């Protein structure tokens, strides 16, 4: 017997290939931002079901955190389950006529917090998608991404840009454009299958051994623009141009160019803030480059999390072996085209013996 109960959702995490940081205000408001990213088969999951006890329970399994509160239309912003609280408050206010929801919500993420793969925003997108499916609210990808951005950046005042929410909502390879007044244009790319396979054979993720809060890095980058630090602005403009070059290289299958673009992009990224790189990051990249790596960079804002390393496919194993011997955690890269998805939970009742 199959019972339908509750809703599940998942949203993909992303690799920042080029242009990260140009989606930050005030830079994108004044100069326009361009980001090239792609989603990978790593996910943030949300599991939402009605709570017969009549109260509200949030569990962030990825953080080992639990929040319990009486039924109310607005819950206090618990730091350990901040995204859960922020999404609940906005959904109830905007899409449930202010009527509280007695729900249990449990979340998991495939990578550690502070990974640099956009996990927090993917989790926000997954939560929104689950609530919308549960309530029958028909939001499209732009709507979900914009709502996630507003919850994170406006309601909760979390520092960050815009690319992560849109990557999680749309999925796939995307060239993103960011302008003033919150205008965003997502250009999904039709990447040749052989190019995708070659990229998967060339790329590896290495965990730096330190999760990081991107807030300080991001706030420093934003301050550089506000204070008109010329070197930082020029470096961010170079990041924007490299996103365009990365898009062209991927679309035309010029894989030999990708490593060069990544190298230049990492140098430009480091020039935007002294907080982008660390001694540990530089050590990992030095090991990788000494064992067949062609280029490497932090996937997110920097300061820690996962590093993205590219090597000739026939040499990639050398990079992995060297980093593994150095005690670093490695992950292969597998891309996904899937956007955020939600579905009705299906529970199979145990079969009663005859």
GULUM-737860 format. One line per field, with one value per residue (C-alpha): residue number from 1; y, x, z. Coordinates in nm, 3 decimals, m for minus. Each point is the difference from the previous one (the first is absolute). Layout:
! GULUM-737860
seq: (NUM|...)
c2: (Y|...)
c1: (X|...)
c3: (Z|...)
This chain:
! GULUM-737860
seq: (1|2|3|4|5|6|7|8|9|10|11|12|13|14|15|16|17|18|19|20|21|22|23|24|25|26|27|28|29|30|31|32|33|34|35|36|37|38|39|40|41|42|43|44|45|46|47|48|49|50|51|52|53|54|55|56|57|58|59|60|61|62|63|64|65|66|67|68|69|70|71|72|73|74|75|76|77|78|79|80|81|82|83|84|85|86|87|88|89|90|91|92|93|94|95|96|97|98|99|100|101|102|103|104|105|106|107|108|109|110|111|112|113|114|115|116|117|118|119|120|121|122|123|124|125|126|127|128|129|130|131|132|133|134|135|136|137|138|139|140|141|142|143|144|145|146|147|148|149|150|151|152|153|154|155|156|157|158|159|160|161|162|163|164|165|166|167|168|169|170|171|172|173|174|175|176|177|178|179|180|181|182|183|184|185|186|187|188|189|190|191|192|193|194|195|196|197|198|199|200|201|202|203|204|205|206|207|208|209|210|211|212|213|214|215|216|217|218|219|220|221|222|223|224|225|226|227|228|229|230|231|232|233|234|235|236|237|238|239|240|241|242|243|244|245|246|247|248|249|250|251|252|253|254|255|256|257|258|259|260|261|262|263|264|265|266|267|268|269|270|271|272|273|274|275|276|277|278|279|280|281|282|283|284|285|286|287|288|289|290|291|292|293|294|295|296|297|298|299|300|301|302|303|304|305|306|307|308|309|310|311|312|313|314|315|316|317|318|319|320|321|322|323|324|325|326|327|328|329|330|331|332|333|334|335|336|337|338|339|340|341|342|343|344|345|346|347|348|349|350|351|352|353|354)
c2: (0.000|0.340|0.306|0.357|0.210|0.319|0.134|m0.043|0.229|0.034|0.276|m0.046|0.160|0.190|0.045|0.358|m0.021|0.370|0.344|m0.070|0.325|0.207|m0.089|0.199|0.339|0.274|m0.123|m0.160|0.300|0.237|m0.212|m0.302|m0.348|m0.318|m0.348|m0.337|m0.295|m0.356|m0.223|m0.331|m0.320|0.107|0.122|0.178|m0.192|0.111|m0.243|0.167|m0.167|0.100|m0.019|m0.175|0.145|0.344|0.183|0.090|m0.209|0.074|m0.235|0.093|m0.340|0.145|0.215|m0.230|0.271|m0.019|0.275|m0.051|0.268|0.034|0.062|0.359|0.201|0.142|m0.196|0.164|m0.016|m0.288|0.029|m0.377|m0.036|0.352|m0.090|m0.225|0.280|0.264|m0.210|m0.101|0.362|0.128|m0.290|0.031|0.376|0.014|m0.325|m0.131|0.316|0.024|m0.333|m0.204|m0.345|m0.295|m0.171|m0.207|0.099|m0.192|0.093|m0.163|0.121|m0.222|0.214|0.177|0.348|0.266|m0.219|0.279|m0.192|0.216|m0.243|0.258|0.152|m0.344|m0.088|0.318|m0.083|m0.359|0.123|0.246|m0.268|m0.241|0.255|0.106|m0.362|m0.060|0.306|m0.026|0.331|0.005|0.185|m0.014|m0.011|0.378|0.041|m0.259|0.138|0.358|m0.101|m0.191|0.304|0.229|m0.235|m0.040|0.347|0.223|m0.185|m0.171|0.253|m0.266|0.125|m0.139|0.031|m0.129|m0.284|m0.284|0.033|0.011|m0.293|m0.216|0.099|m0.044|m0.276|m0.074|0.217|0.365|0.334|0.253|0.375|0.230|0.365|0.282|0.002|m0.374|m0.091|m0.349|m0.184|m0.372|m0.142|m0.382|m0.147|m0.300|m0.158|m0.283|m0.334|m0.080|0.330|m0.086|m0.342|0.149|0.253|m0.273|m0.195|0.311|0.148|m0.099|0.159|0.013|0.102|0.248|m0.150|0.316|0.113|0.373|0.279|0.194|0.311|0.161|m0.063|0.137|0.304|0.083|m0.025|0.223|0.255|0.016|0.110|0.249|0.152|0.014|m0.211|0.004|m0.324|m0.196|0.145|m0.076|m0.357|m0.046|0.136|m0.258|m0.272|0.117|m0.024|m0.344|m0.122|0.097|m0.180|m0.310|m0.010|0.017|m0.266|m0.243|0.060|m0.046|m0.291|0.182|m0.193|0.094|0.360|m0.079|m0.055|0.334|0.182|m0.168|0.101|0.362|0.000|m0.127|0.268|0.267|m0.142|0.020|0.361|0.093|m0.078|m0.125|m0.239|m0.207|m0.235|m0.160|m0.183|m0.330|0.078|0.095|m0.320|m0.215|0.178|m0.034|m0.377|m0.027|0.207|m0.200|m0.324|0.075|0.263|0.276|0.253|0.028|0.239|0.024|m0.085|0.267|0.329|m0.142|m0.033|m0.376|m0.259|m0.205|0.074|m0.076|m0.144|m0.077|m0.242|m0.190|m0.301|m0.242|0.177|0.067|m0.317|0.138|0.310|m0.209|m0.237|0.282|0.185|m0.319|m0.081|0.349|m0.086|0.206|m0.106|m0.039|m0.008|m0.069|0.248|m0.113|0.265|0.006|0.186|m0.044|0.309|0.002|m0.278|m0.090|m0.300|m0.163|m0.224|m0.367|m0.229|m0.374|m0.170|m0.315|m0.319|m0.204|m0.367|m0.244)
c1: (0.000|0.142|m0.082|0.060|0.126|0.197|0.239|0.367|0.216|0.358|0.206|0.343|0.319|0.219|0.356|0.106|0.196|0.065|m0.126|m0.078|m0.014|m0.135|m0.353|0.055|m0.156|0.106|0.232|m0.272|m0.230|0.258|0.202|m0.220|0.106|0.061|0.036|0.058|m0.096|m0.129|m0.189|0.137|m0.163|0.024|m0.318|m0.175|m0.314|m0.313|m0.255|m0.326|m0.302|m0.303|0.053|m0.290|0.124|m0.104|0.328|0.306|0.318|0.308|0.298|0.321|0.167|0.302|0.068|m0.134|m0.253|m0.366|m0.257|m0.338|m0.267|m0.370|m0.226|0.037|0.007|0.345|0.275|0.304|0.318|0.185|0.369|0.046|m0.300|0.001|m0.088|m0.287|m0.144|0.043|m0.167|m0.289|m0.070|m0.001|m0.204|m0.267|m0.021|0.009|m0.161|m0.218|m0.196|0.182|m0.137|0.259|0.106|0.041|0.291|0.310|0.285|0.325|0.291|0.324|0.283|0.251|0.302|0.115|m0.119|0.228|0.098|0.010|m0.247|m0.304|m0.149|m0.181|m0.182|m0.077|m0.154|m0.210|m0.118|m0.083|m0.200|m0.198|m0.072|m0.123|m0.236|m0.131|m0.072|m0.163|m0.226|m0.057|0.173|0.114|0.333|0.243|0.379|0.046|m0.265|0.158|0.351|m0.110|m0.194|0.302|0.220|m0.243|m0.026|0.376|0.122|m0.290|m0.204|0.297|0.268|0.250|0.292|0.034|m0.076|m0.271|0.147|m0.057|m0.378|m0.039|0.237|m0.196|m0.334|0.095|0.263|0.242|0.265|m0.102|0.145|m0.153|m0.029|m0.066|m0.099|m0.136|m0.352|0.027|m0.013|0.129|0.023|0.074|0.133|m0.014|0.274|m0.034|0.339|0.112|m0.012|0.362|0.106|m0.187|0.165|0.345|m0.056|m0.109|0.314|0.216|m0.137|0.032|m0.120|0.229|m0.121|0.240|m0.061|m0.161|m0.357|m0.029|m0.248|m0.001|m0.140|0.335|0.143|m0.313|m0.027|0.363|m0.057|m0.307|0.190|0.274|m0.259|m0.168|0.337|0.096|0.314|0.113|0.200|m0.295|m0.246|0.235|0.043|m0.378|m0.043|0.258|m0.209|m0.301|0.186|0.132|m0.358|m0.071|0.314|m0.090|m0.346|0.149|0.262|m0.262|m0.249|0.261|0.174|0.334|0.096|0.368|m0.102|m0.191|0.308|0.148|m0.325|m0.019|0.360|m0.060|m0.330|0.157|0.270|m0.267|m0.215|0.288|0.056|m0.354|0.070|0.286|m0.249|m0.066|0.295|0.170|0.326|m0.191|m0.161|0.335|0.158|m0.271|0.030|0.380|m0.030|m0.252|0.206|0.313|m0.177|m0.160|m0.258|m0.049|m0.195|m0.203|m0.224|m0.239|m0.349|m0.173|0.095|0.326|0.157|m0.065|m0.246|0.050|0.263|m0.063|0.304|0.037|0.250|0.047|m0.236|0.292|0.181|m0.291|0.071|0.344|m0.159|m0.247|0.268|0.228|m0.275|m0.133|0.348|0.006|m0.321|m0.240|m0.357|m0.072|m0.326|m0.053|m0.206|m0.327|m0.218|m0.379|m0.250|m0.284|m0.156|m0.146|m0.259|m0.272|m0.228|m0.254|0.155|m0.081|0.011|m0.035|m0.175|0.177|m0.149|m0.186|0.104|m0.267)
c3: (0.000|m0.102|0.210|m0.110|0.285|m0.002|m0.261|m0.084|m0.209|m0.109|m0.159|m0.162|0.120|m0.244|m0.114|m0.055|m0.325|m0.061|0.096|0.365|0.198|m0.289|0.120|0.321|0.058|m0.041|m0.278|m0.215|0.050|m0.146|m0.244|m0.068|0.101|m0.201|0.149|m0.164|0.218|m0.021|0.240|0.125|0.124|0.364|0.163|0.283|0.107|0.185|0.147|0.105|0.154|0.205|0.376|0.179|0.331|m0.128|0.050|m0.208|m0.015|m0.211|m0.016|m0.180|m0.010|m0.183|0.308|0.269|0.098|0.107|0.052|0.165|0.041|0.068|m0.297|m0.114|m0.322|0.073|0.172|0.161|m0.205|0.161|m0.106|m0.040|m0.234|m0.140|m0.360|0.112|0.214|m0.270|m0.269|0.230|0.099|m0.360|m0.139|0.270|m0.043|m0.378|m0.115|0.284|0.093|0.330|0.121|0.193|m0.116|0.234|m0.174|0.054|m0.231|m0.014|m0.226|m0.112|m0.222|m0.181|0.097|0.319|0.084|m0.146|m0.295|m0.258|m0.218|0.072|0.250|0.213|m0.296|m0.145|0.336|m0.005|m0.353|0.102|0.300|m0.213|m0.259|0.269|0.153|m0.341|m0.096|0.338|m0.034|m0.375|m0.078|m0.367|m0.001|m0.293|0.017|m0.007|0.272|0.229|m0.048|0.060|0.311|0.132|m0.060|0.183|0.298|0.035|m0.084|0.111|0.264|0.170|m0.101|m0.098|m0.208|m0.350|m0.367|m0.231|m0.205|0.249|0.019|m0.377|m0.056|0.245|m0.152|m0.368|0.006|m0.285|m0.164|0.020|m0.103|0.238|m0.032|0.297|m0.024|0.211|0.147|0.057|m0.372|m0.071|m0.332|m0.003|m0.327|0.012|m0.219|m0.229|0.061|m0.226|0.179|m0.087|0.158|0.320|0.013|m0.061|0.277|0.240|m0.087|0.056|0.323|0.364|0.322|0.301|0.344|0.156|0.344|0.126|m0.037|m0.014|0.044|m0.326|0.171|0.085|m0.347|m0.167|0.226|m0.071|m0.375|0.024|0.208|m0.265|m0.258|0.234|0.085|m0.370|0.039|m0.361|0.007|0.140|m0.252|m0.289|0.127|0.022|m0.352|m0.113|0.172|m0.197|m0.330|0.089|0.053|m0.361|m0.116|0.202|m0.156|m0.350|0.076|0.135|m0.281|m0.271|0.174|0.030|0.309|m0.028|0.072|0.319|0.217|m0.109|0.073|0.341|0.082|m0.093|0.184|0.321|m0.013|m0.057|0.279|0.246|m0.102|0.114|0.367|0.216|0.165|m0.314|0.036|0.300|0.064|m0.003|m0.337|m0.151|0.135|m0.159|m0.333|0.008|0.056|m0.284|m0.244|0.082|m0.090|m0.334|0.089|m0.254|0.209|0.316|0.190|0.290|m0.117|0.207|0.162|0.128|0.342|0.011|m0.118|m0.317|m0.262|m0.366|m0.178|m0.371|m0.153|m0.322|0.033|m0.035|0.285|0.234|0.201|0.091|0.148|0.198|0.130|0.110|0.182|0.158|0.130|0.150|0.187|m0.209|m0.076|m0.373|m0.193|m0.372|m0.200|m0.156|m0.162|0.006|m0.215|0.249|0.160|0.349|0.027|0.248|0.028|0.229|0.261|m0.057|0.301|m0.050|0.289|0.128|m0.138|0.258|m0.013|m0.118)
